[in-house]
Amino acid sequence: MDARRIAAVLLIAISFAGGCRALWHPEEDVPPSELPTAPIAADTVSLEIARLSLSNVDQQELGDIWQEIDEQAIPLDKRRELVANGFRVGIVDFHLPPPLRKILSENESKKGGNGSDMVRVTGDEKVAINYRRFPRGKRSEYIMVPAQEEVSLLETVGGSLRGETYYNAECKFILKTFPQNDGRVQIVVTPEIHHGQPRQRVEAGQGMFRFETRKETKVFEQVEFIAMLEAGQTLILSGTKDMKGVGKSFFERENGGSPRRQLLLIRLAGTQFDDLFQPQSSVKENLPLNEDSTEGLLPSHFDTVE
């Protein structure tokens, strides 16, 4: 037998032996990877976002939960602008009002298609929960109401009413986060309507031009606001009781052939702030929006950072 044949036989024998050995080496016996996990940037913020679609029964059970929500966390002048445009905003300090927690926990749940969303359902979508990481100052879009054929609304700007109709329109919140040195996070929330047909546009930036395909954008600057959250606190956004103006377009959505009120909850799940030298009395309980959503300070699932 020549050298080439000997080499081929040895190669086949080694391969077969390796394959047989693999059959006797069950998967659970394989030691876990010792590679270090990818570090999270020091200026990254973790948010847990829940959108609630409320039935008439839900609205009755919620009652006047705003008595337990701190609306004074938003400056008075800005609150007046928000209310004039149909918005109501406040902060809950670590523990959600019991009626809200009941809605978040009472229904069957299932994972979303990409593993990062959880939807609680009772025949139709009722609660959608989403987890995201936000790099400092980076723009992130959250769709509050998906594309509709047309959206007609009245907005209040400087005490004056303006009417407009937008076609093929989506209602979105633009979120930006700015971590502070004391562990708190400043969140900037801007309502926008993206409307019309997508068109290619040329954008300039950082010494170069890039092409983007997007819709026209209407920015409601008078309703933009800033909230400061500690880890575990929840920002709550809702329409006013009379459902009017811009707020009606963002917080009322067709569901099962009838309009339903919506609530948006944005919880600061965690930051990379090192609280090693914080006094024990300053450490507060950081509860997730519901028992299935997160464990500990940081959520268990996140959207991919764009």
C-alpha positions as CSV (number, residue, x, y, z in Angstrom):
1,M,0.0,0.0,0.0
2,D,1.5,3.3,-1.1
3,A,1.9,6.3,1.2
4,R,-1.2,8.1,-0.3
5,R,-3.5,5.2,0.4
6,I,-2.1,4.8,4.0
7,A,-2.8,8.5,4.6
8,A,-6.3,8.3,3.2
9,V,-7.1,5.2,5.4
10,L,-5.8,7.0,8.5
11,L,-7.8,10.1,7.8
12,I,-11.1,8.1,7.4
13,A,-10.3,6.2,10.6
14,I,-9.7,9.4,12.6
15,S,-12.9,11.0,11.2
16,F,-14.9,8.0,12.1
17,A,-13.5,7.8,15.6
18,G,-14.2,11.5,16.2
19,G,-17.8,10.9,15.0
20,C,-18.3,8.0,17.3
21,R,-16.9,9.9,20.3
22,A,-19.4,12.7,19.6
23,L,-22.3,10.3,19.9
24,W,-21.1,9.5,23.4
25,H,-20.6,13.1,24.4
26,P,-24.2,14.4,25.2
27,E,-24.8,18.1,24.6
28,E,-25.5,18.8,28.3
29,D,-22.0,17.6,29.2
30,V,-20.4,20.3,27.0
31,P,-18.9,22.9,29.3
32,P,-20.4,26.4,28.9
33,S,-18.4,29.0,27.0
34,E,-15.9,30.9,29.0
35,L,-15.8,33.8,26.6
36,P,-16.6,37.1,28.4
37,T,-20.0,38.6,27.7
38,A,-20.0,41.7,25.6
39,P,-19.8,44.8,27.8
40,I,-22.6,47.4,27.8
41,A,-21.5,50.9,27.1
42,A,-21.3,53.1,30.2
43,D,-23.8,55.6,28.8
44,T,-26.4,53.0,27.8
45,V,-29.9,53.0,29.3
46,S,-32.3,50.1,29.6
47,L,-36.0,50.9,29.2
48,E,-39.1,48.6,29.6
49,I,-42.0,50.0,27.6
50,A,-45.6,48.8,27.9
51,R,-48.6,49.9,25.7
52,L,-52.0,49.2,27.3
53,S,-55.2,49.0,25.2
54,L,-58.0,49.6,27.7
55,S,-61.5,48.2,27.5
56,N,-64.5,50.0,29.1
57,V,-64.2,47.6,32.1
58,D,-60.5,48.4,32.4
59,Q,-61.2,52.2,32.4
60,Q,-63.7,51.7,35.2
61,E,-61.3,49.6,37.3
62,L,-58.5,52.2,36.8
63,G,-60.7,54.9,38.3
64,D,-58.8,58.0,39.2
65,I,-55.3,56.5,39.3
66,W,-53.9,59.9,38.6
67,Q,-54.2,60.7,42.3
68,E,-51.3,58.3,42.8
69,I,-49.2,59.7,39.9
70,D,-46.8,62.7,40.3
71,E,-47.8,65.1,37.5
72,Q,-45.7,67.9,39.2
73,A,-42.6,66.2,38.0
74,I,-43.3,68.1,34.7
75,P,-43.0,71.9,34.9
76,L,-46.3,73.8,35.1
77,D,-45.9,75.7,31.8
78,K,-45.2,72.4,30.0
79,R,-48.1,70.7,31.7
80,R,-50.4,73.4,30.4
81,E,-49.2,72.9,26.8
82,L,-49.6,69.1,27.2
83,V,-53.2,69.4,28.5
84,A,-54.1,71.9,25.8
85,N,-53.1,69.3,23.2
86,G,-54.8,66.4,24.9
87,F,-51.8,64.9,26.8
88,R,-51.4,63.9,30.5
89,V,-48.0,62.9,31.8
90,G,-46.7,61.9,35.2
91,I,-44.3,59.7,37.1
92,V,-44.9,56.7,39.5
93,D,-42.4,56.2,42.2
94,F,-41.3,52.5,42.0
95,H,-44.7,50.8,42.7
96,L,-47.5,51.0,40.1
97,P,-51.1,51.6,41.3
98,P,-52.7,48.2,41.9
99,P,-55.3,48.6,39.1
100,L,-52.5,49.0,36.5
101,R,-50.5,46.1,37.9
102,K,-53.6,43.9,37.7
103,I,-54.1,44.7,34.0
104,L,-50.4,43.9,33.4
105,S,-50.6,40.5,35.1
106,E,-54.0,39.0,34.7
107,N,-53.9,37.8,31.0
108,E,-52.3,35.0,29.1
109,S,-48.9,36.0,27.6
110,K,-46.9,35.0,24.5
111,K,-43.6,36.0,23.1
112,G,-43.4,38.2,20.1
113,G,-41.8,37.1,16.8
114,N,-38.3,38.3,17.5
115,G,-38.2,37.2,21.1
116,S,-37.9,40.7,22.5
117,D,-41.6,41.6,22.7
118,M,-44.2,40.0,24.9
119,V,-47.9,40.4,24.2
120,R,-50.7,39.7,26.7
121,V,-53.9,38.8,25.0
122,T,-57.6,38.2,25.7
123,G,-58.7,37.4,22.1
124,D,-57.1,40.6,20.9
125,E,-54.0,42.5,21.8
126,K,-54.3,44.2,25.2
127,V,-50.8,44.7,26.5
128,A,-47.6,44.9,24.5
129,I,-44.3,44.9,26.4
130,N,-41.0,45.8,24.8
131,Y,-37.4,46.1,26.0
132,R,-34.7,48.3,24.5
133,R,-31.3,49.6,25.1
134,F,-30.8,53.3,24.4
135,P,-27.3,54.7,23.7
136,R,-26.9,58.2,25.0
137,G,-28.7,60.8,22.9
138,K,-29.5,58.4,20.1
139,R,-32.9,58.8,18.5
140,S,-35.3,55.8,18.8
141,E,-38.8,55.5,17.4
142,Y,-41.7,53.9,19.1
143,I,-44.9,53.4,17.1
144,M,-47.9,54.2,19.2
145,V,-50.5,54.0,16.4
146,P,-49.6,52.2,13.1
147,A,-50.3,53.6,9.7
148,Q,-53.9,54.8,9.0
149,E,-55.4,56.1,5.8
150,E,-55.9,59.5,7.3
151,V,-55.5,61.3,10.7
152,S,-57.3,64.6,11.2
153,L,-56.5,66.6,14.3
154,L,-56.5,70.0,16.0
155,E,-53.3,71.1,17.6
156,T,-52.8,74.1,20.0
157,V,-49.8,76.3,19.5
158,G,-49.3,79.4,21.6
159,G,-53.0,79.4,22.4
160,S,-54.1,79.2,18.8
161,L,-55.8,76.2,17.1
162,R,-54.6,74.7,13.9
163,G,-56.3,71.9,11.9
164,E,-54.6,69.5,9.6
165,T,-55.2,66.1,7.9
166,Y,-52.4,63.7,7.4
167,Y,-52.7,60.7,5.0
168,N,-51.1,57.3,5.3
169,A,-50.0,58.5,8.8
170,E,-48.2,56.8,11.7
171,C,-48.2,58.3,15.2
172,K,-44.8,57.8,16.8
173,F,-42.9,58.8,20.0
174,I,-39.3,59.7,19.5
175,L,-37.3,58.8,22.6
176,K,-33.8,60.0,23.6
177,T,-32.0,59.2,26.9
178,F,-29.3,61.2,28.7
179,P,-27.8,59.4,31.7
180,Q,-26.8,61.7,34.6
181,N,-23.8,61.4,36.9
182,D,-26.0,60.6,39.9
183,G,-27.6,57.5,38.3
184,R,-30.8,59.2,37.1
185,V,-31.7,59.4,33.4
186,Q,-33.2,62.4,31.5
187,I,-35.7,61.2,28.9
188,V,-36.8,63.4,26.1
189,V,-40.2,62.5,24.5
190,T,-41.3,64.0,21.2
191,P,-44.5,63.1,19.4
192,E,-44.3,62.9,15.6
193,I,-46.6,61.9,12.8
194,H,-44.9,60.3,9.8
195,H,-47.2,60.6,6.8
196,G,-47.4,60.4,3.0
197,Q,-45.5,58.1,0.7
198,P,-41.9,57.3,1.4
199,R,-39.5,59.3,-0.8
200,Q,-35.8,59.2,-1.2
201,R,-34.0,62.2,0.3
202,V,-30.4,63.3,0.6
203,E,-29.1,63.9,4.1
204,A,-25.8,65.7,4.8
205,G,-23.7,64.9,7.9
206,Q,-20.1,64.2,9.0
207,G,-18.6,65.4,5.8
208,M,-20.6,63.1,3.6
209,F,-24.1,62.7,2.0
210,R,-26.4,59.7,2.4
211,F,-29.6,58.7,0.8
212,E,-32.6,57.9,3.0
213,T,-36.1,56.7,2.1
214,R,-38.7,58.1,4.5
215,K,-42.1,59.8,4.9
216,E,-42.8,63.4,5.6
217,T,-42.6,64.2,9.3
218,K,-44.7,66.5,11.4
219,V,-43.0,67.3,14.8
220,F,-45.2,68.5,17.6
221,E,-42.5,70.6,19.3
222,Q,-45.0,72.2,21.7
223,V,-45.8,68.8,23.2
224,E,-42.2,67.7,23.5
225,F,-41.2,67.2,27.2
226,I,-38.4,66.1,29.4
227,A,-38.7,63.7,32.4
228,M,-36.1,62.8,34.9
229,L,-36.3,59.2,36.2
230,E,-34.5,57.1,38.8
231,A,-34.1,53.4,38.2
232,G,-37.4,51.6,38.8
233,Q,-39.6,54.7,38.3
234,T,-42.2,54.6,35.6
235,L,-43.2,57.5,33.2
236,I,-46.9,57.3,32.3
237,L,-48.4,59.0,29.2
238,S,-52.1,59.2,28.5
239,G,-54.8,61.2,26.8
240,T,-56.9,63.7,28.8
241,K,-60.3,62.7,30.1
242,D,-62.1,64.4,27.2
243,M,-59.7,62.9,24.5
244,K,-58.9,65.8,22.3
245,G,-56.3,67.3,19.9
246,V,-53.0,65.6,19.3
247,G,-53.6,63.3,22.3
248,K,-56.7,61.8,20.8
249,S,-54.7,60.7,17.7
250,F,-51.9,59.1,19.9
251,F,-54.0,57.6,22.7
252,E,-57.1,56.3,20.8
253,R,-56.8,53.3,18.6
254,E,-59.2,51.1,16.7
255,N,-59.4,47.6,18.3
256,G,-62.0,45.1,17.2
257,G,-64.0,47.7,15.3
258,S,-64.3,50.2,18.2
259,P,-61.9,52.9,19.5
260,R,-60.0,52.1,22.7
261,R,-58.0,54.3,25.0
262,Q,-54.3,53.7,25.3
263,L,-51.8,54.2,28.0
264,L,-48.0,54.2,27.6
265,L,-45.7,53.2,30.4
266,I,-41.9,53.7,30.2
267,R,-40.0,52.2,33.1
268,L,-36.3,52.9,33.7
269,A,-35.1,49.3,34.2
270,G,-31.4,50.1,34.7
271,T,-28.3,52.0,33.8
272,Q,-24.6,51.3,34.0
273,F,-24.3,53.7,36.9
274,D,-22.0,52.3,39.6
275,D,-23.8,52.7,43.0
276,L,-21.0,50.9,45.0
277,F,-20.5,54.0,47.1
278,Q,-24.2,54.9,47.5
279,P,-25.4,54.8,51.1
280,Q,-27.8,51.9,51.8
281,S,-30.7,54.1,52.6
282,S,-30.6,55.5,49.0
283,V,-31.1,52.1,47.4
284,K,-34.8,51.6,46.3
285,E,-36.6,48.5,45.1
286,N,-36.7,48.3,41.3
287,L,-39.8,46.2,40.4
288,P,-40.5,45.3,36.8
289,L,-43.8,46.2,35.2
290,N,-44.9,42.6,35.5
291,E,-43.5,39.4,37.0
292,D,-42.8,37.8,33.6
293,S,-41.0,40.7,32.0
294,T,-37.7,41.2,33.9
295,E,-35.5,39.7,36.6
296,G,-33.5,42.0,38.8
297,L,-32.4,45.5,37.7
298,L,-31.9,44.8,34.0
299,P,-34.5,43.3,31.6
300,S,-33.8,39.8,30.3
301,H,-34.5,40.6,26.7
302,F,-33.7,43.7,24.6
303,D,-34.3,44.9,21.1
304,T,-31.3,45.0,18.8
305,V,-29.8,48.4,18.9
306,E,-30.2,50.0,15.5
